[in-house]
């Protein structure tokens, strides 16, 4: 038997996006490590191991 958890947050997405658009919900602090796509393996490692205070690694093309 396989146990999988489900995330029901999808119903809250429209409300969250509206609040972000109005500036009521700030998320910039969650992107703690912004990297190029070439740094993907290292960024994943940093995120997985929670190194250097990593909350979220964000990969940007052309960076």
MARBA-3410 file (N, C-alpha, C, O; in Angstrom, 1 decimal):
63
0.8,-1.2,0.0,0.0,0.0,0.0,0.9,1.2,0.0,1.8,1.3,0.8 ~ 0.6,2.2,-0.9,1.4,3.4,-1.0,0.6,4.5,-0.3,-0.6,4.7,-0.6 ~ 1.2,5.3,0.5,0.6,6.4,1.1,1.1,7.7,0.5,2.3,7.9,0.4 ~ 0.3,8.6,0.0,0.7,9.8,-0.6,-0.2,10.9,0.0,-1.4,10.8,0.2 ~ 0.5,12.0,0.3,-0.2,13.1,0.9,-0.7,14.0,-0.3,0.0,14.1,-1.3
-1.8,14.7,-0.1,-2.3,15.6,-1.1,-2.3,17.0,-0.6,-2.5,17.3,0.6 ~ -2.0,17.9,-1.5,-2.0,19.3,-1.1,-3.3,20.0,-1.6,-3.5,19.9,-2.8 ~ -4.0,20.6,-0.7,-5.3,21.2,-1.1,-5.1,22.7,-1.3,-6.1,23.4,-1.4 ~ -3.9,23.2,-1.3,-3.6,24.6,-1.5,-4.1,25.2,-2.8,-4.2,26.4,-2.9 ~ -4.3,24.3,-3.8,-4.7,24.9,-5.1,-5.9,25.7,-5.0,-6.1,26.6,-5.9
-6.8,25.5,-4.1,-8.0,26.3,-4.0,-7.7,27.7,-3.5,-8.5,28.6,-3.7 ~ -6.6,27.9,-2.8,-6.2,29.2,-2.3,-5.3,30.0,-3.3,-5.1,31.2,-3.0 ~ -4.9,29.4,-4.4,-4.0,30.1,-5.3,-4.6,31.4,-5.8,-3.9,32.4,-5.7 ~ -5.8,31.5,-6.3,-6.3,32.8,-6.8,-6.3,33.9,-5.7,-5.9,35.0,-6.0 ~ -6.6,33.5,-4.5,-6.6,34.5,-3.4,-5.2,35.0,-3.1,-4.9,36.2,-2.9
-4.3,34.0,-3.1,-2.9,34.4,-2.8,-2.3,35.2,-3.9,-1.6,36.2,-3.6 ~ -2.6,34.9,-5.2,-2.1,35.7,-6.3,-2.7,37.1,-6.2,-2.0,38.1,-6.5 ~ -3.9,37.3,-5.9,-4.5,38.6,-5.8,-3.9,39.4,-4.7,-3.6,40.6,-4.8 ~ -3.6,38.8,-3.5,-2.9,39.5,-2.4,-1.5,39.9,-2.8,-1.0,40.9,-2.4 ~ -0.8,39.0,-3.6,0.5,39.4,-4.1,0.5,40.6,-5.0,1.3,41.5,-4.9
-0.5,40.5,-5.9,-0.7,41.6,-6.9,-0.9,43.0,-6.1,-0.5,44.0,-6.6 ~ -1.7,42.9,-5.1,-2.0,44.2,-4.3,-0.8,44.6,-3.4,-0.9,45.6,-2.7 ~ 0.2,43.7,-3.3,1.3,44.0,-2.4,1.1,43.7,-1.0,1.9,44.1,-0.1 ~ 0.1,42.9,-0.7,-0.2,42.5,0.7,0.6,41.3,1.1,0.7,41.0,2.3 ~ 1.1,40.5,0.2,1.8,39.3,0.5,3.2,39.4,-0.2,3.2,39.4,-1.4
4.2,39.4,0.6,5.6,39.6,0.1,6.2,38.2,0.0,6.1,37.4,0.9 ~ 6.9,37.9,-1.1,7.5,36.6,-1.2,9.0,36.6,-1.6,9.6,35.6,-1.7 ~ 9.5,37.8,-1.9,10.9,37.9,-2.3,11.9,37.3,-1.4,12.9,36.7,-1.8 ~ 11.6,37.3,-0.1,12.5,36.7,0.9,12.6,35.2,0.8,13.6,34.6,1.3 ~ 11.7,34.6,0.1,11.7,33.1,-0.1,12.8,32.6,-1.1,13.3,31.5,-1.0
13.1,33.5,-2.0,14.1,33.1,-3.0,15.5,33.5,-2.5,16.1,34.6,-2.8 ~ 16.1,32.6,-1.6,17.3,32.9,-0.9,18.5,32.7,-1.8,19.6,33.3,-1.5 ~ 18.4,31.9,-2.9,19.5,31.6,-3.7,19.1,31.7,-5.2,18.4,30.8,-5.6 ~ 19.5,32.7,-5.9,19.2,32.9,-7.3,20.4,32.5,-8.1,21.5,33.1,-7.9 ~ 20.2,31.6,-9.0,21.3,31.0,-9.7,21.0,30.9,-11.2,19.8,31.0,-11.6
22.0,30.6,-12.0,21.8,30.3,-13.4,21.3,28.9,-13.6,21.5,28.1,-12.6 ~ 20.8,28.6,-14.7,20.3,27.2,-15.0,21.5,26.2,-14.9,21.4,25.1,-14.5 ~ 22.7,26.7,-15.3,23.9,25.8,-15.3,24.2,25.4,-13.9,24.9,24.4,-13.7 ~ 23.8,26.2,-12.9,24.1,25.9,-11.5,23.0,25.0,-10.8,23.0,24.8,-9.6 ~ 22.1,24.4,-11.7,21.0,23.6,-11.2,21.4,22.5,-10.2,20.9,22.4,-9.2
22.4,21.6,-10.6,22.8,20.5,-9.7,23.3,21.1,-8.3,22.9,20.5,-7.3 ~ 24.1,22.1,-8.3,24.6,22.7,-7.0,23.4,23.3,-6.3,23.3,23.2,-5.0 ~ 22.5,24.0,-7.0,21.4,24.6,-6.3,20.5,23.6,-5.7,20.0,23.8,-4.6 ~ 20.3,22.5,-6.4,19.4,21.5,-5.8,20.1,20.9,-4.5,19.4,20.6,-3.6 ~ 21.4,20.7,-4.6,22.1,20.2,-3.5,22.0,21.1,-2.3,21.7,20.7,-1.1
22.2,22.4,-2.5,22.1,23.4,-1.4,20.7,23.4,-0.8,20.6,23.5,0.4 ~ 19.7,23.3,-1.7,18.3,23.3,-1.2,18.0,22.0,-0.4,17.5,22.1,0.7 ~ 18.4,20.9,-1.0,18.1,19.6,-0.3,18.7,19.5,1.0,18.1,19.0,2.0 ~ 20.0,19.9,1.1,20.7,19.8,2.4,20.5,21.0,3.3,21.0,21.1,4.4 ~ 19.7,22.0,2.8,19.4,23.2,3.6,20.7,23.9,4.0,20.9,24.4,5.2
21.7,24.0,3.1,23.0,24.6,3.4,22.8,26.1,3.2,22.0,26.6,2.4 ~ 23.7,26.9,3.8,23.8,28.3,3.6,22.4,29.1,3.8,22.2,30.1,3.2 ~ 21.6,28.5,4.7,20.3,29.2,4.9,19.3,29.1,3.8,18.4,30.0,3.7 ~ 19.5,28.1,2.9,18.6,28.1,1.7,17.2,27.7,2.0,16.9,26.7,2.7 ~ 16.3,28.6,1.6,14.9,28.4,1.7,14.4,27.9,0.3,13.6,26.9,0.2
14.8,28.6,-0.7,14.4,28.2,-2.1,15.5,28.7,-3.1,16.0,29.8,-3.0 ~ 15.9,27.7,-3.9,16.8,28.1,-5.0,16.0,28.4,-6.2,15.1,27.6,-6.6 ~ 16.3,29.5,-6.9,15.5,30.0,-8.0,16.5,30.0,-9.2,17.6,30.6,-9.1 ~ 16.1,29.4,-10.3,17.0,29.4,-11.5,16.5,30.3,-12.6,15.4,30.2,-13.0 ~ 17.4,31.1,-13.1,17.0,32.1,-14.1,17.9,31.9,-15.3,19.1,31.8,-15.2
17.3,31.7,-16.5,18.1,31.6,-17.7,18.9,32.9,-18.0,18.4,34.0,-17.7 ~ 20.1,32.7,-18.5,20.9,33.8,-18.9,21.5,34.6,-17.7,22.1,35.7,-17.9 ~ 21.4,34.1,-16.5,22.0,34.7,-15.4,23.5,34.4,-15.3,24.2,34.9,-14.4
END
